[in-house]
Amino acid sequence: MNDYREGVLRMTGHVYAVDTTTYQFIRRPEQRTRVVSVVSGEVIVNVIPASVDLSKITYRQEGSAVRVSDGSDWHLDISEVGWR
C-alpha cells in the first residue's frame, strides 16, 4: 500500500490475470500503481509514470490484449481477461 485517504487506496504491485484456456492465474511481469475504491473494489485509475510521453501514446491490439505504449520500454496491457 502506498497511501490511503477517505476510502481510496493507492497501491503498487503485480496484476494477476486468468488464462481462459487453462483457467490458471498468471502474474503479469510489470508492476502497476493503481488507485482503487475500498468501498467498491473498482479500479479508479492506473497511474502512468511521469517519464511517459503522453503525446506519443498509442493503443495496439497484441493477441487478446490491448497494449498502451509511448514507443519507449514502458507499456501497459489493459485487457486483464483473456491475456496469455
C-alpha positions in Angstrom: 0.0 0.0 0.0 1.4 3.4 -1.0 -1.3 5.7 0.5 -4.9 5.6 1.9 -7.3 8.5 2.2 -11.1 8.7 2.6 -11.9 5.2 1.2 -9.4 5.4 -1.7 -6.3 3.3 -1.8 -3.2 3.9 -3.9 -1.2 0.6 -4.3 1.6 -0.8 -6.3 2.0 -4.5 -7.2 1.6 -7.2 -9.8 -1.7 -7.8 -11.7 -2.9 -11.4 -11.9 -5.0 -12.4 -14.9 -6.9 -15.6 -15.6 -5.7 -17.6 -18.7 -9.1 -18.7 -20.1 -7.5 -21.7 -21.8 -6.0 -23.3 -18.7 -8.0 -21.4 -16.0 -4.8 -20.6 -14.2 -3.8 -17.3 -12.7 -0.8 -15.7 -14.4 1.2 -13.0 -12.8 2.0 -10.2 -15.2 5.7 -9.3 -15.2 5.3 -5.5 -14.8 4.2 -3.8 -11.6 1.4 -1.2 -11.7 0.3 1.6 -9.5 -3.5 1.8 -9.2 -6.0 3.9 -7.3 -8.8 1.7 -6.0 -12.0 2.4 -4.2 -12.0 0.4 -0.9 -15.8 0.5 -0.8 -16.5 -1.0 -4.3 -13.1 -2.6 -5.1 -13.2 -1.0 -8.5 -10.0 0.4 -10.1 -10.4 4.1 -10.5 -7.2 4.7 -12.5 -3.9 3.1 -13.5 -1.1 5.6 -12.6 1.2 6.3 -15.6 4.8 7.1 -14.7 5.9 10.7 -15.1 8.5 9.6 -17.7 5.8 8.6 -20.2 5.5 10.9 -23.2 1.7 11.4 -23.4 1.9 12.9 -26.9 3.2 9.6 -28.2 0.7 7.2 -26.6 -0.8 4.6 -28.9 -3.2 1.7 -28.4 -2.4 -1.6 -30.2 -4.0 -5.0 -30.2 -1.5 -7.7 -29.2 -3.1 -11.1 -29.3 -6.1 -10.9 -26.9 -4.7 -7.9 -25.1 -4.7 -4.1 -25.8 -1.3 -2.6 -25.2 -0.8 1.1 -24.4 2.7 2.5 -25.1 4.6 5.7 -25.9 7.2 3.8 -28.0 9.7 3.5 -25.2 10.3 0.5 -23.0 7.1 1.4 -21.0 3.8 -0.3 -21.8 0.6 -1.1 -20.1 -1.6 -4.1 -21.0 -5.2 -3.0 -20.3 -7.1 -6.2 -21.1 -6.9 -8.4 -18.0 -9.4 -11.0 -19.2 -8.1 -13.4 -21.8 -4.5 -12.4 -21.6 -1.9 -15.2 -22.2 
